[in-house]
Amino acid sequence: MAWWIKKSNLSEEQNQTIRSIKNNLNHVHWVCGVAGTGKTTVLAALTQELRNDYPDATFHYLTYTHALKDLAISSFKEENVTGVHFLTHTKFLHDKSSTDFVFLDEVQDISVDDLNTIKGLTKHLIIAGDCAQTIYEQSATEPEIKKSVEPVQHMLIIIHRLTEFLAKIASSILPSKELLGAKPGNSLANTTARLIKFENAIQECIWTIEESLSRARPNKPSCILLTHHVCITFFIKNALKNFDLEKVIDSSHYENNSKESPNQKFNYGLINNLFERHNINIRYLGNNHGDLSEVPNKPMVYLMTYHSSKGLDFENVFIPQLNSNKQIVYKDVLSKKPENSDLDKRLLFVAVTRSRSNLFMTYCTNEPHPLVATLPNISQTKYEPNQKDDENEDFF
């Protein structure tokens, strides 16, 4: 995978972290660092090395999302590492199987009770995550994690995903001294970040679909990130219209075999199959639907929620529907607890930090969402649908 660094290409900082953990396995270890520092990469590489060192031990690699679990499975397969069980943390807790090693990614997304239960089921626990990227109501805080499992912390400071340019944009959404103080390891000179205004939601949607497809390359996929499933339904409906596939859709393509409700969710598995049969390289990824197996050979575009994108990164990231009245998080959720008050910032932070190179944010109201209205060094442009092809090339 383009975003998965092979063991042979790890940085000295990452290798030093692995050596430090291997030399002191009697403690719980926590691989820390801001977005893009390679926490998941270190966790996976450590899993692979310890699997070779302890061939008779049992290993469980736990993720919060199915998408990240599938990425880990495919990457371990590429490295020819076998004997590791890949589960979501909820599945592991349901099974309650004792094991020798647990490697838990995105630790900040689970509750402290779940973390304590996981610790009790394993001899050796290594966790990874960044509490600045907490996006769930029940998530454990950094003090709670420290108190519950007393980890040795290993802080990564070199950012391998984000360019310095994109890091500044992310820090403007959710201020982070750690992010701005980290060392940029991605020195791409052609990083692009645009904030584009459209006349209406349909025009914005069709442009996003076509532009994301045109920019995708094998091993360099595009991703369209949306806040809620109703937004994904809107995008799928317009994609079907755009590719003249409406006529093949019936009630079976919707959950509960009903298309009467305007907000009825699609059956994502059937929609993915439909796109694949018609050679349209768009897939929904998340909730145990879709996978990343086509990335090496096809120019793929993935539709995802902000939540499901955690831990992944893409060459081209599109974040549409950033309208002035957009509820990134529904108001009732924001108002439930004081700790939820900046959940919309944290979710948008996660979304913009998925980009390895190109970031496109779009809207179709008079003004954009307040969180992106004053981003630094970003080009704000109004889309003109009647531009000539050569002008489009200059525009984008």
Beta strands, then each sheet from edge to edge (+ up, - down):
strand 1: 29-33
strand 2: 59-63
strand 3: 84-88
strand 4: 99-104
strand 5: 122-128
strand 6: 152-156
strand 7: 158-159
strand 8: 183-184
strand 9: 192-197
strand 10: 222-226
strand 11: 282-284
strand 12: 301-305
strand 13: 314-319
strand 14: 355-363
strand 15: 379-382
sheet 1: 3+ 2+ 4+ 5+ 1+ 6+
sheet 2: 7+ 8+
sheet 3: 11+ 12+ 10+ 13+ 14+ 9+ 15+
end
